[in-house]
Structures are given as structure tokens and as C-alpha cells.
Amino acid sequence: MNTTISNNGLPKLQQTTGPASSSQAADSSSAAGSGAPVAQADDQLKLTDSAKALQQASRTSATEVDSQRVEQVRQSLANGSYKIDAGRIADRLVSMERQLGGASKA
């Protein structure tokens, strides 16, 4: 996947490898200040495989819904048979906190 990032018409900054001479500094400042077009290099961004995997995971996890389970919960709520197990919820919260590296007060 390649993504091109434009510079929105900003002048290109010249990169130097050592101390710039006064004539080079004067040339670059006059070119930037005159509004003269400056040659632009194409910038590229390359994502690592890890970044691509994270990007894909964020897309799929937010869109996947178990519609059958949602319908079961709706029906249970509608007929009053939905049971809340506070202990199970607490256990899962503590487990998630441990996975995230938080300290627990057990």
C-alpha cells in the first residue's frame, strides 16, 4: 500500500550535509521568498507488516457483529428473562485489567 503525501504547495527545503556557505543560504532564501517554483520530490510512506495488520484488525473488529446473539439478548430483555451475573462481569473486568498490566487489589 502506497500513500502519497502532498506538501500543499509549500516550498521544498534544501538539505545540506555540512555547514552552508553564505552564497547557498542567500540562494535558498531568495528562491523561497520570490515565489519561484521549486522542484518537488515525491514523498512516500511505507507501512510495516505490523502496522498493516493493526489497521486491518481495527477495521474488522469494529464491524463484526454476532446478529444471532444480539437477537437473543433483545428477546431476553423484552420478555424479562435476561439475567445479569455481576460476579462474572467483575471477574472479566479484573482479567482484562490484568492483561492490560494494571495492578489489582486482590
MARLOKE-615395 format. One record per residue: x, y, z of N, C-alpha, C in turn; residue in one letter; residue number from 1; chain. Coordinates in nm, 4 decimals. Example, Ala and Ser with C-alpha at 12.3 -4.5 7.8 and 13.67 -1.06 7.14 Angstrom:
<pts>
       nX       nY       nZ      caX      caY      caZ       cX       cY       cZ code pos unit
   1.3190  -0.5690   0.7800   1.2300  -0.4500   0.7800   1.3200  -0.3300   0.7800    A   1    A
   1.2850  -0.2250   0.7080   1.3670  -0.1060   0.7140   1.2900   0.0030   0.7870    S   2    A
</pts>
This chain:
<pts>
       nX       nY       nZ      caX      caY      caZ       cX       cY       cZ code pos unit
   0.0852  -0.1170   0.0000   0.0000   0.0000   0.0000   0.0894   0.1228   0.0000    M   1    A
   0.0735   0.2079  -0.0976   0.1497   0.3319  -0.1062   0.0566   0.4492  -0.0864    N   2    A
   0.0969   0.5427  -0.0052   0.0199   0.6632   0.0190   0.1076   0.7824  -0.0151    T   3    A
   0.0552   0.8715  -0.0981   0.1299   0.9902  -0.1356   0.0867   1.1060  -0.0474    T   4    A
   0.1828   1.1781   0.0047   0.1554   1.2935   0.0902   0.2010   1.4174   0.0150    I   5    A
   0.1085   1.5084  -0.0104   0.1466   1.6302  -0.0819   0.1931   1.7350   0.0180    S   6    A
   0.2695   1.8312  -0.0311   0.3206   1.9356   0.0572   0.2350   2.0610   0.0508    N   7    A
   0.1195   2.0545  -0.0172   0.0235   2.1655  -0.0246   0.0872   2.2939  -0.0776    N   8    A
   0.1799   2.2831  -0.1724   0.2383   2.3999  -0.2358   0.3478   2.4686  -0.1563    G   9    A
   0.3892   2.4110  -0.0439   0.4964   2.4718   0.0349   0.6285   2.4540  -0.0380    L  10    A
   0.7196   2.5498  -0.0266   0.8482   2.5358  -0.0955   0.9307   2.4234  -0.0338    P  11    A
   1.0073   2.3586  -0.1188   1.0924   2.2495  -0.0737   1.2128   2.3056   0.0004    K  12    A
   1.2433   2.2514   0.1153   1.3602   2.2933   0.1920   1.4804   2.2164   0.1421    L  13    A
   1.5904   2.2877   0.1215   1.7118   2.2221   0.0768   1.7827   2.1627   0.1958    Q  14    A
   1.8297   2.0398   0.1782   1.9029   1.9732   0.2851   2.0509   1.9818   0.2544    Q  15    A
   2.1281   2.0141   0.3563   2.2722   2.0216   0.3402   2.3369   1.9195   0.4304    T  16    A
   2.4522   1.8714   0.3866   2.5227   1.7723   0.4671   2.6246   1.8352   0.5598    T  17    A
   2.6604   1.9577   0.5341   2.7587   2.0261   0.6172   2.7160   2.1691   0.6361    G  18    A
   2.8046   2.2520   0.6903   2.7694   2.3925   0.7074   2.7501   2.4590   0.5720    P  19    A
   2.6416   2.5346   0.5572   2.6107   2.6015   0.4311   2.6913   2.7289   0.4194    A  20    A
   2.7378   2.7556   0.2960   2.8094   2.8812   0.2751   2.7091   2.9939   0.2657    S  21    A
   2.7548   3.1163   0.2792   2.6645   3.2309   0.2772   2.5970   3.2446   0.1415    S  22    A
   2.6632   3.2059   0.0320   2.6008   3.2164  -0.1000   2.4893   3.1137  -0.1143    S  23    A
   2.5062   2.9943  -0.0580   2.3997   2.8932  -0.0621   2.2802   2.9389   0.0189    Q  24    A
   2.3038   2.9980   0.1333   2.1942   3.0458   0.2175   2.1197   3.1578   0.1491    A  25    A
   2.1925   3.2475   0.0807   2.1281   3.3581   0.0103   2.0465   3.3059  -0.1062    A  26    A
   2.0994   3.2047  -0.1788   2.0257   3.1488  -0.2912   1.8968   3.0825  -0.2456    D  27    A
   1.9021   3.0070  -0.1372   1.7826   2.9366  -0.0914   1.6798   3.0334  -0.0350    S  28    A
   1.7237   3.1385   0.0316   1.6266   3.2327   0.0870   1.5628   3.3156  -0.0226    S  29    A
   1.6391   3.3504  -0.1277   1.5794   3.4292  -0.2357   1.4839   3.3445  -0.3174    S  30    A
   1.5129   3.2173  -0.3382   1.4235   3.1299  -0.4139   1.2948   3.1067  -0.3360    A  31    A
   1.3048   3.0883  -0.2057   1.1860   3.0635  -0.1245   1.1008   3.1878  -0.1130    A  32    A
   1.1646   3.3040  -0.1053   1.0907   3.4276  -0.0867   1.0344   3.4838  -0.2161    G  33    A
   1.0901   3.4430  -0.3321   1.0467   3.5009  -0.4587   0.9196   3.4367  -0.5117    S  34    A
   0.8791   3.3240  -0.4586   0.7603   3.2561  -0.5078   0.7894   3.1756  -0.6329    G  35    A
   0.9172   3.1611  -0.6700   0.9539   3.0831  -0.7870   0.9265   2.9357  -0.7600    A  36    A
   0.8803   2.8636  -0.8609   0.8525   2.7211  -0.8391   0.9802   2.6452  -0.8061    P  37    A
   0.9692   2.5554  -0.7143   1.0826   2.4752  -0.6701   1.0510   2.3302  -0.7034    V  38    A
   1.1465   2.2572  -0.7560   1.1254   2.1166  -0.7888   1.0907   2.0392  -0.6621    A  39    A
   0.9920   1.9512  -0.6742   0.9462   1.8762  -0.5577   0.9751   1.7283  -0.5770    Q  40    A
   1.0208   1.6638  -0.4721   1.0438   1.5205  -0.4739   0.9159   1.4507  -0.4287    A  41    A
   0.8944   1.3307  -0.4763   0.7777   1.2539  -0.4332   0.8082   1.1866  -0.3003    D  42    A
   0.7297   1.2208  -0.1989   0.7445   1.1577  -0.0682   0.6613   1.0309  -0.0659    D  43    A
   0.7093   0.9310   0.0040   0.6371   0.8053   0.0142   0.6339   0.7597   0.1581    Q  44    A
   0.5279   0.6890   0.1909   0.5123   0.6306   0.3231   0.4888   0.4822   0.3048    L  45    A
   0.5688   0.4010   0.3699   0.5522   0.2563   0.3605   0.5210   0.2028   0.4992    K  46    A
   0.4108   0.1307   0.5092   0.3701   0.0721   0.6367   0.4358  -0.0633   0.6558    L  47    A
   0.4743  -0.0928   0.7785   0.5292  -0.2238   0.8095   0.4168  -0.3260   0.8102    T  48    A
   0.4527  -0.4525   0.8077   0.3518  -0.5574   0.8130   0.2710  -0.5495   0.9425    D  49    A
   0.3372  -0.5126   1.0527   0.2668  -0.4984   1.1808   0.1640  -0.3871   1.1748    S  50    A
   0.2004  -0.2758   1.1149   0.1074  -0.1638   1.1027  -0.0105  -0.2008   1.0143    A  51    A
   0.0159  -0.2740   0.9059  -0.0926  -0.3189   0.8182  -0.1870  -0.4128   0.8923    K  52    A
  -0.1310  -0.5032   0.9725  -0.2139  -0.5969   1.0484  -0.3002  -0.5232   1.1506    A  53    A
  -0.2431  -0.4244   1.2187  -0.3202  -0.3451   1.3147  -0.4309  -0.2674   1.2457    L  54    A
  -0.4008  -0.2127   1.1298  -0.5004  -0.1377   1.0540  -0.6153  -0.2292   1.0123    Q  55    A
  -0.5832  -0.3485   0.9649  -0.6858  -0.4445   0.9241  -0.7678  -0.4902   1.0442    Q  56    A
  -0.7032  -0.5143   1.1564  -0.7747  -0.5588   1.2759  -0.8711  -0.4521   1.3258    A  57    A
  -0.8308  -0.3268   1.3173  -0.9189  -0.2199   1.3639  -1.0403  -0.2058   1.2740    S  58    A
  -1.0257  -0.2362   1.1477  -1.1394  -0.2297   1.0550  -1.2376  -0.3433   1.0784    R  59    A
  -1.1883  -0.4655   1.0955  -1.2776  -0.5805   1.1044  -1.3417  -0.5946   1.2411    T  60    A
  -1.2694  -0.5663   1.3480  -1.3256  -0.5888   1.4809  -1.4422  -0.4954   1.5108    S  61    A
  -1.4410  -0.3759   1.4545  -1.5482  -0.2807   1.4801  -1.6728  -0.3118   1.3986    A  62    A
  -1.6589  -0.3893   1.2917  -1.7731  -0.4143   1.2047  -1.8349  -0.5516   1.2226    T  63    A
  -1.7681  -0.6424   1.2891  -1.8213  -0.7770   1.3072  -1.9175  -0.7801   1.4245    E  64    A
  -2.0415  -0.8200   1.3961  -2.1440  -0.8277   1.4995  -2.2120  -0.9627   1.4879    V  65    A
  -2.2288  -1.0290   1.6005  -2.2998  -1.1564   1.6029  -2.4492  -1.1263   1.6104    D  66    A
  -2.5131  -1.1176   1.4946  -2.6541  -1.0767   1.4896  -2.7457  -1.1761   1.5607    S  67    A
  -2.7096  -1.3032   1.5600  -2.7916  -1.4032   1.6304  -2.7873  -1.3778   1.7812    Q  68    A
  -2.6707  -1.3486   1.8344  -2.6572  -1.3198   1.9782  -2.7309  -1.1912   2.0148    R  69    A
  -2.7235  -1.0904   1.9289  -2.7942  -0.9650   1.9542  -2.9440  -0.9906   1.9623    V  70    A
  -2.9961  -1.0729   1.8720  -3.1399  -1.1029   1.8727  -3.1795  -1.1802   1.9989    E  71    A
  -3.0945  -1.2718   2.0446  -3.1229  -1.3460   2.1680  -3.1317  -1.2519   2.2875    Q  72    A
  -3.0387  -1.1574   2.2969  -3.0394  -1.0621   2.4077  -3.1628  -0.9731   2.3996    V  73    A
  -3.1998  -0.9297   2.2805  -3.3210  -0.8479   2.2647  -3.4443  -0.9218   2.3137    R  74    A
  -3.4561  -1.0463   2.2745  -3.5726  -1.1240   2.3161  -3.5733  -1.1453   2.4672    Q  75    A
  -3.4572  -1.1737   2.5241  -3.4480  -1.1930   2.6698  -3.4840  -1.0654   2.7448    S  76    A
  -3.4398  -0.9515   2.6947  -3.4737  -0.8241   2.7577  -3.6236  -0.7955   2.7448    L  77    A
  -3.6787  -0.8267   2.6283  -3.8205  -0.7996   2.6045  -3.9112  -0.8845   2.6934    A  78    A
  -3.8746  -1.0095   2.7142  -3.9616  -1.0959   2.7953  -3.9200  -1.1021   2.9423    N  79    A
  -3.8165  -1.0272   2.9799  -3.7774  -1.0179   3.1207  -3.6955  -1.1347   3.1728    G  80    A
  -3.6438  -1.2194   3.0853  -3.5676  -1.3365   3.1307  -3.4159  -1.3141   3.1282    S  81    A
  -3.3715  -1.1957   3.0925  -3.2281  -1.1680   3.0858  -3.1713  -1.1603   3.2263    Y  82    A
  -3.0704  -1.2416   3.2535  -3.0075  -1.2471   3.3862  -2.8705  -1.1803   3.3811    K  83    A
  -2.8424  -1.0972   3.4775  -2.7122  -1.0311   3.4883  -2.6344  -1.0999   3.5989    I  84    A
  -2.5169  -1.1499   3.5636  -2.4298  -1.2183   3.6598  -2.3177  -1.1213   3.6976    D  85    A
  -2.3370  -1.0479   3.8075  -2.2412  -0.9453   3.8493  -2.1034  -1.0043   3.8776    A  86    A
  -2.0972  -1.1234   3.9333  -1.9691  -1.1877   3.9624  -1.8909  -1.2181   3.8356    G  87    A
  -1.9608  -1.2656   3.7334  -1.8955  -1.2961   3.6064  -1.8427  -1.1677   3.5414    R  88    A
  -1.9215  -1.0619   3.5477  -1.8780  -0.9329   3.4919  -1.7539  -0.8832   3.5653    I  89    A
  -1.7552  -0.8927   3.6979  -1.6410  -0.8475   3.7777  -1.5163  -0.9295   3.7463    A  90    A
  -1.5328  -1.0611   3.7343  -1.4183  -1.1471   3.7016  -1.3563  -1.1099   3.5669    D  91    A
  -1.4411  -1.0821   3.4704  -1.3898  -1.0458   3.3378  -1.3221  -0.9087   3.3391    R  92    A
  -1.3749  -0.8153   3.4170  -1.3109  -0.6845   3.4290  -1.1724  -0.6959   3.4929    L  93    A
  -1.1620  -0.7790   3.5975  -1.0328  -0.7990   3.6640  -0.9349  -0.8675   3.5685    V  94    A
  -0.9835  -0.9646   3.4921  -0.8984  -1.0336   3.3961  -0.8476  -0.9370   3.2889    S  95    A
  -0.9351  -0.8516   3.2402  -0.8945  -0.7539   3.1399  -0.7928  -0.6556   3.1970    M  96    A
  -0.8128  -0.6146   3.3212  -0.7196  -0.5226   3.3866  -0.5821  -0.5872   3.4005    E  97    A
  -0.5788  -0.7141   3.4329  -0.4503  -0.7851   3.4442  -0.3813  -0.7946   3.3090    R  98    A
  -0.4576  -0.8207   3.2034  -0.3997  -0.8283   3.0695  -0.3404  -0.6959   3.0251    Q  99    A
  -0.4025  -0.5875   3.0684  -0.3546  -0.4551   3.0323  -0.2375  -0.4097   3.1183    L 100    A
  -0.2039  -0.4880   3.2184  -0.0881  -0.4583   3.3015  -0.1171  -0.3754   3.4227    G 101    A
  -0.2426  -0.3601   3.4563  -0.2789  -0.2816   3.5743  -0.2597  -0.3614   3.7013    G 102    A
  -0.2459  -0.2918   3.8110  -0.2310  -0.3578   3.9414  -0.3686  -0.3921   3.9943    A 103    A
  -0.3809  -0.5095   4.0521  -0.5101  -0.5488   4.1119  -0.4961  -0.5537   4.2631    S 104    A
  -0.6049  -0.5276   4.3302  -0.6065  -0.5289   4.4763  -0.6852  -0.6503   4.5216    K 105    A
  -0.6263  -0.7684   4.5024  -0.6948  -0.8928   4.5379  -0.6574  -0.9375   4.6777    A 106    A
</pts>
